Amino acid sequence: TPGASLVREGLPSLYRSNNRSSITKSGLLIFFFLLLLVVFMFLLQIAFSKGEVRTIERSV
């Protein structure tokens, strides 16, 4: 997946380089990726809770 390779390449360069601009750039990329992941998990949780409510209503 493109996201995993981005993190895999971003993390080593983040630690290796002493260049401030590259650190902030890769740091922002990693932060953005994690933010997307959190939002995705949040939406999944909402979808699952709605689905559970629907199945409970159906069984009753």
mmCIF file of the N, C-alpha and C atoms, coordinates in Angstrom:
data_MODEL
# 
_entry.id   MODEL 
# 
loop_
_atom_site.group_PDB 
_atom_site.id 
_atom_site.type_symbol 
_atom_site.label_atom_id 
_atom_site.label_alt_id 
_atom_site.label_comp_id 
_atom_site.label_asym_id 
_atom_site.label_entity_id 
_atom_site.label_seq_id 
_atom_site.pdbx_PDB_ins_code 
_atom_site.Cartn_x 
_atom_site.Cartn_y 
_atom_site.Cartn_z 
_atom_site.occupancy 
_atom_site.B_iso_or_equiv 
_atom_site.pdbx_formal_charge 
_atom_site.auth_seq_id 
_atom_site.auth_comp_id 
_atom_site.auth_asym_id 
_atom_site.auth_atom_id 
_atom_site.pdbx_PDB_model_num 
ATOM 1   N N  . THR A 1 1  ? 0.833   -1.207 0.000  1.00 0.00 ? 1  THR A N  1 
ATOM 2   C CA . THR A 1 1  ? 0.000   0.000  0.000  1.00 0.00 ? 1  THR A CA 1 
ATOM 3   C C  . THR A 1 1  ? 0.867   1.256  0.000  1.00 0.00 ? 1  THR A C  1 
ATOM 4   N N  . PRO A 1 2  ? 0.412   2.320  -0.658 1.00 0.00 ? 2  PRO A N  1 
ATOM 5   C CA . PRO A 1 2  ? 1.221   3.549  -0.723 1.00 0.00 ? 2  PRO A CA 1 
ATOM 6   C C  . PRO A 1 2  ? 1.423   4.194  0.645  1.00 0.00 ? 2  PRO A C  1 
ATOM 7   N N  . GLY A 1 3  ? 0.431   4.086  1.509  1.00 0.00 ? 3  GLY A N  1 
ATOM 8   C CA . GLY A 1 3  ? 0.533   4.691  2.836  1.00 0.00 ? 3  GLY A CA 1 
ATOM 9   C C  . GLY A 1 3  ? 1.625   4.056  3.684  1.00 0.00 ? 3  GLY A C  1 
ATOM 10  N N  . ALA A 1 4  ? 1.705   2.716  3.633  1.00 0.00 ? 4  ALA A N  1 
ATOM 11  C CA . ALA A 1 4  ? 2.698   2.000  4.437  1.00 0.00 ? 4  ALA A CA 1 
ATOM 12  C C  . ALA A 1 4  ? 4.110   2.325  3.971  1.00 0.00 ? 4  ALA A C  1 
ATOM 13  N N  . SER A 1 5  ? 4.320   2.368  2.654  1.00 0.00 ? 5  SER A N  1 
ATOM 14  C CA . SER A 1 5  ? 5.649   2.677  2.116  1.00 0.00 ? 5  SER A CA 1 
ATOM 15  C C  . SER A 1 5  ? 6.028   4.111  2.440  1.00 0.00 ? 5  SER A C  1 
ATOM 16  N N  . LEU A 1 6  ? 5.042   5.002  2.465  1.00 0.00 ? 6  LEU A N  1 
ATOM 17  C CA . LEU A 1 6  ? 5.285   6.405  2.804  1.00 0.00 ? 6  LEU A CA 1 
ATOM 18  C C  . LEU A 1 6  ? 5.803   6.514  4.235  1.00 0.00 ? 6  LEU A C  1 
ATOM 19  N N  . VAL A 1 7  ? 5.182   5.771  5.151  1.00 0.00 ? 7  VAL A N  1 
ATOM 20  C CA . VAL A 1 7  ? 5.626   5.788  6.544  1.00 0.00 ? 7  VAL A CA 1 
ATOM 21  C C  . VAL A 1 7  ? 6.990   5.122  6.667  1.00 0.00 ? 7  VAL A C  1 
ATOM 22  N N  . ARG A 1 8  ? 7.186   4.013  5.938  1.00 0.00 ? 8  ARG A N  1 
ATOM 23  C CA . ARG A 1 8  ? 8.442   3.269  6.011  1.00 0.00 ? 8  ARG A CA 1 
ATOM 24  C C  . ARG A 1 8  ? 9.604   4.121  5.514  1.00 0.00 ? 8  ARG A C  1 
ATOM 25  N N  . GLU A 1 9  ? 9.369   4.896  4.453  1.00 0.00 ? 9  GLU A N  1 
ATOM 26  C CA . GLU A 1 9  ? 10.426  5.759  3.927  1.00 0.00 ? 9  GLU A CA 1 
ATOM 27  C C  . GLU A 1 9  ? 10.538  7.048  4.738  1.00 0.00 ? 9  GLU A C  1 
ATOM 28  N N  . GLY A 1 10 ? 9.434   7.512  5.275  1.00 0.00 ? 10 GLY A N  1 
ATOM 29  C CA . GLY A 1 10 ? 9.415   8.787  5.991  1.00 0.00 ? 10 GLY A CA 1 
ATOM 30  C C  . GLY A 1 10 ? 10.096  8.728  7.345  1.00 0.00 ? 10 GLY A C  1 
ATOM 31  N N  . LEU A 1 11 ? 9.884   7.616  8.087  1.00 0.00 ? 11 LEU A N  1 
ATOM 32  C CA . LEU A 1 11 ? 10.444  7.526  9.434  1.00 0.00 ? 11 LEU A CA 1 
ATOM 33  C C  . LEU A 1 11 ? 11.970  7.514  9.462  1.00 0.00 ? 11 LEU A C  1 
ATOM 34  N N  . PRO A 1 12 ? 12.656  6.660  8.670  1.00 0.00 ? 12 PRO A N  1 
ATOM 35  C CA . PRO A 1 12 ? 14.124  6.678  8.700  1.00 0.00 ? 12 PRO A CA 1 
ATOM 36  C C  . PRO A 1 12 ? 14.713  8.020  8.278  1.00 0.00 ? 12 PRO A C  1 
ATOM 37  N N  . SER A 1 13 ? 14.156  8.635  7.245  1.00 0.00 ? 13 SER A N  1 
ATOM 38  C CA . SER A 1 13 ? 14.668  9.927  6.776  1.00 0.00 ? 13 SER A CA 1 
ATOM 39  C C  . SER A 1 13 ? 14.428  10.997 7.834  1.00 0.00 ? 13 SER A C  1 
ATOM 40  N N  . LEU A 1 14 ? 13.361  10.821 8.618  1.00 0.00 ? 14 LEU A N  1 
ATOM 41  C CA . LEU A 1 14 ? 13.043  11.763 9.691  1.00 0.00 ? 14 LEU A CA 1 
ATOM 42  C C  . LEU A 1 14 ? 14.150  11.749 10.747 1.00 0.00 ? 14 LEU A C  1 
ATOM 43  N N  . TYR A 1 15 ? 14.639  10.541 11.087 1.00 0.00 ? 15 TYR A N  1 
ATOM 44  C CA . TYR A 1 15 ? 15.681  10.419 12.103 1.00 0.00 ? 15 TYR A CA 1 
ATOM 45  C C  . TYR A 1 15 ? 17.067  10.702 11.536 1.00 0.00 ? 15 TYR A C  1 
ATOM 46  N N  . ARG A 1 16 ? 17.287  10.307 10.274 1.00 0.00 ? 16 ARG A N  1 
ATOM 47  C CA . ARG A 1 16 ? 18.622  10.406 9.687  1.00 0.00 ? 16 ARG A CA 1 
ATOM 48  C C  . ARG A 1 16 ? 19.009  11.850 9.376  1.00 0.00 ? 16 ARG A C  1 
ATOM 49  N N  . SER A 1 17 ? 18.085  12.595 8.775  1.00 0.00 ? 17 SER A N  1 
ATOM 50  C CA . SER A 1 17 ? 18.453  13.921 8.271  1.00 0.00 ? 17 SER A CA 1 
ATOM 51  C C  . SER A 1 17 ? 18.475  14.957 9.383  1.00 0.00 ? 17 SER A C  1 
ATOM 52  N N  . ASN A 1 18 ? 19.428  15.879 9.293  1.00 0.00 ? 18 ASN A N  1 
ATOM 53  C CA . ASN A 1 18 ? 19.502  16.997 10.227 1.00 0.00 ? 18 ASN A CA 1 
ATOM 54  C C  . ASN A 1 18 ? 18.902  18.251 9.610  1.00 0.00 ? 18 ASN A C  1 
ATOM 55  N N  . ASN A 1 19 ? 18.439  18.132 8.354  1.00 0.00 ? 19 ASN A N  1 
ATOM 56  C CA . ASN A 1 19 ? 17.854  19.267 7.657  1.00 0.00 ? 19 ASN A CA 1 
ATOM 57  C C  . ASN A 1 19 ? 16.462  19.541 8.222  1.00 0.00 ? 19 ASN A C  1 
ATOM 58  N N  . ARG A 1 20 ? 16.250  20.759 8.672  1.00 0.00 ? 20 ARG A N  1 
ATOM 59  C CA . ARG A 1 20 ? 15.007  21.098 9.360  1.00 0.00 ? 20 ARG A CA 1 
ATOM 60  C C  . ARG A 1 20 ? 13.792  21.017 8.428  1.00 0.00 ? 20 ARG A C  1 
ATOM 61  N N  . SER A 1 21 ? 13.942  21.489 7.197  1.00 0.00 ? 21 SER A N  1 
ATOM 62  C CA . SER A 1 21 ? 12.813  21.521 6.266  1.00 0.00 ? 21 SER A CA 1 
ATOM 63  C C  . SER A 1 21 ? 12.339  20.109 5.916  1.00 0.00 ? 21 SER A C  1 
ATOM 64  N N  . SER A 1 22 ? 13.288  19.180 5.727  1.00 0.00 ? 22 SER A N  1 
ATOM 65  C CA . SER A 1 22 ? 12.904  17.809 5.388  1.00 0.00 ? 22 SER A CA 1 
ATOM 66  C C  . SER A 1 22 ? 12.259  17.118 6.585  1.00 0.00 ? 22 SER A C  1 
ATOM 67  N N  . ILE A 1 23 ? 12.719  17.466 7.792  1.00 0.00 ? 23 ILE A N  1 
ATOM 68  C CA . ILE A 1 23 ? 12.122  16.890 9.000  1.00 0.00 ? 23 ILE A CA 1 
ATOM 69  C C  . ILE A 1 23 ? 10.665  17.333 9.123  1.00 0.00 ? 23 ILE A C  1 
ATOM 70  N N  . THR A 1 24 ? 10.416  18.615 8.907  1.00 0.00 ? 24 THR A N  1 
ATOM 71  C CA . THR A 1 24 ? 9.043   19.110 9.019  1.00 0.00 ? 24 THR A CA 1 
ATOM 72  C C  . THR A 1 24 ? 8.168   18.544 7.902  1.00 0.00 ? 24 THR A C  1 
ATOM 73  N N  . LYS A 1 25 ? 8.757   18.377 6.710  1.00 0.00 ? 25 LYS A N  1 
ATOM 74  C CA . LYS A 1 25 ? 7.985   17.853 5.577  1.00 0.00 ? 25 LYS A CA 1 
ATOM 75  C C  . LYS A 1 25 ? 7.546   16.416 5.838  1.00 0.00 ? 25 LYS A C  1 
ATOM 76  N N  . SER A 1 26 ? 8.490   15.544 6.206  1.00 0.00 ? 26 SER A N  1 
ATOM 77  C CA . SER A 1 26 ? 8.146   14.144 6.459  1.00 0.00 ? 26 SER A CA 1 
ATOM 78  C C  . SER A 1 26 ? 7.305   14.021 7.727  1.00 0.00 ? 26 SER A C  1 
ATOM 79  N N  . GLY A 1 27 ? 7.566   14.905 8.695  1.00 0.00 ? 27 GLY A N  1 
ATOM 80  C CA . GLY A 1 27 ? 6.764   14.904 9.914  1.00 0.00 ? 27 GLY A CA 1 
ATOM 81  C C  . GLY A 1 27 ? 5.312   15.242 9.629  1.00 0.00 ? 27 GLY A C  1 
ATOM 82  N N  . LEU A 1 28 ? 5.108   16.224 8.753  1.00 0.00 ? 28 LEU A N  1 
ATOM 83  C CA . LEU A 1 28 ? 3.751   16.607 8.358  1.00 0.00 ? 28 LEU A CA 1 
ATOM 84  C C  . LEU A 1 28 ? 3.065   15.469 7.611  1.00 0.00 ? 28 LEU A C  1 
ATOM 85  N N  . LEU A 1 29 ? 3.806   14.782 6.741  1.00 0.00 ? 29 LEU A N  1 
ATOM 86  C CA . LEU A 1 29 ? 3.244   13.655 5.996  1.00 0.00 ? 29 LEU A CA 1 
ATOM 87  C C  . LEU A 1 29 ? 2.789   12.552 6.941  1.00 0.00 ? 29 LEU A C  1 
ATOM 88  N N  . ILE A 1 30 ? 3.645   12.222 7.916  1.00 0.00 ? 30 ILE A N  1 
ATOM 89  C CA . ILE A 1 30 ? 3.312   11.173 8.882  1.00 0.00 ? 30 ILE A CA 1 
ATOM 90  C C  . ILE A 1 30 ? 2.113   11.602 9.723  1.00 0.00 ? 30 ILE A C  1 
ATOM 91  N N  . PHE A 1 31 ? 2.115   12.868 10.168 1.00 0.00 ? 31 PHE A N  1 
ATOM 92  C CA . PHE A 1 31 ? 1.017   13.401 10.969 1.00 0.00 ? 31 PHE A CA 1 
ATOM 93  C C  . PHE A 1 31 ? -0.294  13.352 10.187 1.00 0.00 ? 31 PHE A C  1 
ATOM 94  N N  . PHE A 1 32 ? -0.244  13.738 8.909  1.00 0.00 ? 32 PHE A N  1 
ATOM 95  C CA . PHE A 1 32 ? -1.428  13.735 8.049  1.00 0.00 ? 32 PHE A CA 1 
ATOM 96  C C  . PHE A 1 32 ? -1.952  12.313 7.859  1.00 0.00 ? 32 PHE A C  1 
ATOM 97  N N  . PHE A 1 33 ? -1.020  11.352 7.670  1.00 0.00 ? 33 PHE A N  1 
ATOM 98  C CA . PHE A 1 33 ? -1.387  9.952  7.490  1.00 0.00 ? 33 PHE A CA 1 
ATOM 99  C C  . PHE A 1 33 ? -2.072  9.411  8.747  1.00 0.00 ? 33 PHE A C  1 
ATOM 100 N N  . LEU A 1 34 ? -1.505  9.725  9.916  1.00 0.00 ? 34 LEU A N  1 
ATOM 101 C CA . LEU A 1 34 ? -2.092  9.275  11.179 1.00 0.00 ? 34 LEU A CA 1 
ATOM 102 C C  . LEU A 1 34 ? -3.462  9.912  11.405 1.00 0.00 ? 34 LEU A C  1 
ATOM 103 N N  . LEU A 1 35 ? -3.579  11.180 11.024 1.00 0.00 ? 35 LEU A N  1 
ATOM 104 C CA . LEU A 1 35 ? -4.849  11.896 11.167 1.00 0.00 ? 35 LEU A CA 1 
ATOM 105 C C  . LEU A 1 35 ? -5.934  11.221 10.319 1.00 0.00 ? 35 LEU A C  1 
ATOM 106 N N  . LEU A 1 36 ? -5.583  10.879 9.073  1.00 0.00 ? 36 LEU A N  1 
ATOM 107 C CA . LEU A 1 36 ? -6.515  10.177 8.189  1.00 0.00 ? 36 LEU A CA 1 
ATOM 108 C C  . LEU A 1 36 ? -6.929  8.840  8.793  1.00 0.00 ? 36 LEU A C  1 
ATOM 109 N N  . LEU A 1 37 ? -5.950  8.132  9.383  1.00 0.00 ? 37 LEU A N  1 
ATOM 110 C CA . LEU A 1 37 ? -6.207  6.831  9.988  1.00 0.00 ? 37 LEU A CA 1 
ATOM 111 C C  . LEU A 1 37 ? -7.197  6.967  11.149 1.00 0.00 ? 37 LEU A C  1 
ATOM 112 N N  . VAL A 1 38 ? -6.996  7.984  11.991 1.00 0.00 ? 38 VAL A N  1 
ATOM 113 C CA . VAL A 1 38 ? -7.881  8.225  13.139 1.00 0.00 ? 38 VAL A CA 1 
ATOM 114 C C  . VAL A 1 38 ? -9.299  8.544  12.666 1.00 0.00 ? 38 VAL A C  1 
ATOM 115 N N  . VAL A 1 39 ? -9.406  9.409  11.649 1.00 0.00 ? 39 VAL A N  1 
ATOM 116 C CA . VAL A 1 39 ? -10.721 9.773  11.107 1.00 0.00 ? 39 VAL A CA 1 
ATOM 117 C C  . VAL A 1 39 ? -11.418 8.542  10.535 1.00 0.00 ? 39 VAL A C  1 
ATOM 118 N N  . PHE A 1 40 ? -10.649 7.699  9.822  1.00 0.00 ? 40 PHE A N  1 
ATOM 119 C CA . PHE A 1 40 ? -11.199 6.484  9.227  1.00 0.00 ? 40 PHE A CA 1 
ATOM 120 C C  . PHE A 1 40 ? -11.720 5.536  10.307 1.00 0.00 ? 40 PHE A C  1 
ATOM 121 N N  . MET A 1 41 ? -10.933 5.353  11.383 1.00 0.00 ? 41 MET A N  1 
ATOM 122 C CA . MET A 1 41 ? -11.343 4.484  12.479 1.00 0.00 ? 41 MET A CA 1 
ATOM 123 C C  . MET A 1 41 ? -12.605 5.026  13.158 1.00 0.00 ? 41 MET A C  1 
ATOM 124 N N  . PHE A 1 42 ? -12.665 6.352  13.313 1.00 0.00 ? 42 PHE A N  1 
ATOM 125 C CA . PHE A 1 42 ? -13.819 7.007  13.932 1.00 0.00 ? 42 PHE A CA 1 
ATOM 126 C C  . PHE A 1 42 ? -15.078 6.763  13.101 1.00 0.00 ? 42 PHE A C  1 
ATOM 127 N N  . LEU A 1 43 ? -14.954 6.926  11.779 1.00 0.00 ? 43 LEU A N  1 
ATOM 128 C CA . LEU A 1 43 ? -16.088 6.696  10.881 1.00 0.00 ? 43 LEU A CA 1 
ATOM 129 C C  . LEU A 1 43 ? -16.511 5.236  10.902 1.00 0.00 ? 43 LEU A C  1 
ATOM 130 N N  . LEU A 1 44 ? -15.535 4.323  10.955 1.00 0.00 ? 44 LEU A N  1 
ATOM 131 C CA . LEU A 1 44 ? -15.828 2.890  11.031 1.00 0.00 ? 44 LEU A CA 1 
ATOM 132 C C  . LEU A 1 44 ? -16.615 2.582  12.296 1.00 0.00 ? 44 LEU A C  1 
ATOM 133 N N  . GLN A 1 45 ? -16.193 3.176  13.411 1.00 0.00 ? 45 GLN A N  1 
ATOM 134 C CA . GLN A 1 45 ? -16.864 2.946  14.691 1.00 0.00 ? 45 GLN A CA 1 
ATOM 135 C C  . GLN A 1 45 ? -18.312 3.418  14.631 1.00 0.00 ? 45 GLN A C  1 
ATOM 136 N N  . ILE A 1 46 ? -18.539 4.579  14.030 1.00 0.00 ? 46 ILE A N  1 
ATOM 137 C CA . ILE A 1 46 ? -19.892 5.122  13.875 1.00 0.00 ? 46 ILE A CA 1 
ATOM 138 C C  . ILE A 1 46 ? -20.737 4.176  13.011 1.00 0.00 ? 46 ILE A C  1 
ATOM 139 N N  . ALA A 1 47 ? -20.156 3.719  11.906 1.00 0.00 ? 47 ALA A N  1 
ATOM 140 C CA . ALA A 1 47 ? -20.870 2.817  11.002 1.00 0.00 ? 47 ALA A CA 1 
ATOM 141 C C  . ALA A 1 47 ? -21.235 1.518  11.712 1.00 0.00 ? 47 ALA A C  1 
ATOM 142 N N  . PHE A 1 48 ? -20.296 0.989  12.510 1.00 0.00 ? 48 PHE A N  1 
ATOM 143 C CA . PHE A 1 48 ? -20.555 -0.262 13.226 1.00 0.00 ? 48 PHE A CA 1 
ATOM 144 C C  . PHE A 1 48 ? -21.645 -0.081 14.281 1.00 0.00 ? 48 PHE A C  1 
ATOM 145 N N  . SER A 1 49 ? -21.595 1.027  15.016 1.00 0.00 ? 49 SER A N  1 
ATOM 146 C CA . SER A 1 49 ? -22.595 1.260  16.063 1.00 0.00 ? 49 SER A CA 1 
ATOM 147 C C  . SER A 1 49 ? -23.983 1.429  15.445 1.00 0.00 ? 49 SER A C  1 
ATOM 148 N N  . LYS A 1 50 ? -24.064 2.109  14.305 1.00 0.00 ? 50 LYS A N  1 
ATOM 149 C CA . LYS A 1 50 ? -25.342 2.264  13.605 1.00 0.00 ? 50 LYS A CA 1 
ATOM 150 C C  . LYS A 1 50 ? -25.847 0.907  13.124 1.00 0.00 ? 50 LYS A C  1 
ATOM 151 N N  . GLY A 1 51 ? -24.926 0.081  12.604 1.00 0.00 ? 51 GLY A N  1 
ATOM 152 C CA . GLY A 1 51 ? -25.279 -1.252 12.136 1.00 0.00 ? 51 GLY A CA 1 
ATOM 153 C C  . GLY A 1 51 ? -25.802 -2.127 13.260 1.00 0.00 ? 51 GLY A C  1 
ATOM 154 N N  . GLU A 1 52 ? -25.164 -2.032 14.441 1.00 0.00 ? 52 GLU A N  1 
ATOM 155 C CA . GLU A 1 52 ? -25.597 -2.812 15.599 1.00 0.00 ? 52 GLU A CA 1 
ATOM 156 C C  . GLU A 1 52 ? -26.991 -2.393 16.043 1.00 0.00 ? 52 GLU A C  1 
ATOM 157 N N  . VAL A 1 53 ? -27.241 -1.085 16.036 1.00 0.00 ? 53 VAL A N  1 
ATOM 158 C CA . VAL A 1 53 ? -28.564 -0.575 16.416 1.00 0.00 ? 53 VAL A CA 1 
ATOM 159 C C  . VAL A 1 53 ? -29.618 -1.117 15.460 1.00 0.00 ? 53 VAL A C  1 
ATOM 160 N N  . ARG A 1 54 ? -29.307 -1.136 14.168 1.00 0.00 ? 54 ARG A N  1 
ATOM 161 C CA . ARG A 1 54 ? -30.255 -1.625 13.166 1.00 0.00 ? 54 ARG A CA 1 
ATOM 162 C C  . ARG A 1 54 ? -30.558 -3.107 13.376 1.00 0.00 ? 54 ARG A C  1 
ATOM 163 N N  . THR A 1 55 ? -29.522 -3.913 13.648 1.00 0.00 ? 55 THR A N  1 
ATOM 164 C CA . THR A 1 55 ? -29.739 -5.350 13.820 1.00 0.00 ? 55 THR A CA 1 
ATOM 165 C C  . THR A 1 55 ? -30.551 -5.626 15.078 1.00 0.00 ? 55 THR A C  1 
ATOM 166 N N  . ILE A 1 56 ? -30.319 -4.835 16.143 1.00 0.00 ? 56 ILE A N  1 
ATOM 167 C CA . ILE A 1 56 ? -31.093 -4.991 17.380 1.00 0.00 ? 56 ILE A CA 1 
ATOM 168 C C  . ILE A 1 56 ? -32.569 -4.668 17.105 1.00 0.00 ? 56 ILE A C  1 
ATOM 169 N N  . GLU A 1 57 ? -32.823 -3.591 16.367 1.00 0.00 ? 57 GLU A N  1 
ATOM 170 C CA . GLU A 1 57 ? -34.199 -3.211 16.033 1.00 0.00 ? 57 GLU A CA 1 
ATOM 171 C C  . GLU A 1 57 ? -34.875 -4.308 15.208 1.00 0.00 ? 57 GLU A C  1 
ATOM 172 N N  . ARG A 1 58 ? -34.111 -4.908 14.288 1.00 0.00 ? 58 ARG A N  1 
ATOM 173 C CA . ARG A 1 58 ? -34.657 -5.955 13.433 1.00 0.00 ? 58 ARG A CA 1 
ATOM 174 C C  . ARG A 1 58 ? -35.018 -7.190 14.255 1.00 0.00 ? 58 ARG A C  1 
ATOM 175 N N  . SER A 1 59 ? -34.142 -7.589 15.164 1.00 0.00 ? 59 SER A N  1 
ATOM 176 C CA . SER A 1 59 ? -34.381 -8.797 15.956 1.00 0.00 ? 59 SER A CA 1 
ATOM 177 C C  . SER A 1 59 ? -35.563 -8.608 16.909 1.00 0.00 ? 59 SER A C  1 
ATOM 178 N N  . VAL A 1 60 ? -35.803 -7.379 17.360 1.00 0.00 ? 60 VAL A N  1 
ATOM 179 C CA . VAL A 1 60 ? -36.958 -7.078 18.233 1.00 0.00 ? 60 VAL A CA 1 
ATOM 180 C C  . VAL A 1 60 ? -38.182 -6.832 17.341 1.00 0.00 ? 60 VAL A C  1 
# 
